[in-house]
Amino acid sequence: MLGKLLKAPMTSTMWIFRSIHEAVEGELDRERESIRGRLNELYLMLEAGDLEEDEFDELEEQLLDRLDEIDEIMGGER
């Protein structure tokens, strides 16, 4: 019982860090999916003629750069 009491602060701290990590991963996954959806919208707009090529290129680059940042944060997972 004394061992459990002595380990409790460490166990609680690890649980908190694990929970934060999982929340951050979930948020990054949602952002990644949102960016992919936005890229699909851009492709459709370009094909429909609603978006100029240079504007498309700029927006696409920004979105792809953010996807790269997310992948780097998550350790290269995809």
Secondary structure, DSSP 4 states (H G I P E B T S, - for coil): -HHHHHHHHHHHHHHHHHHHHHHHHHHHHHHHHHHHHHHHHHHHHHHHTSS-HHHHHHHHHHHHHHHHHHHHHTTS--
